Amino acid sequence: AGDREGAKFHLNQALVIWIAGLFGVIPCIGWIWGIFCFVCALMGLIAAINGEEKEVPLLGRIKLLK
């Protein structure tokens, strides 16, 4: 994590996905939401490994860290 802003970006994305994933405990619709959050986490992981700052769909614009 040499790039501080890049690390903060990926940490924020992971935090938002994790918090959104908590809604996956809701029966039926929550399962679909849980799968969506899992796919977003994989997309974020791949982007972080490649060193790209790519927002995940629907959740990427939420900023929890300043």
Buried (B, 14 or more C-beta within 10 A) or exposed (E): EEEEEBEEBBBBBBEBBEEBBEEBEEEEEBEEBBEBBEEBBEBBBEBBEEEEEBBBEEBBEBEEEE
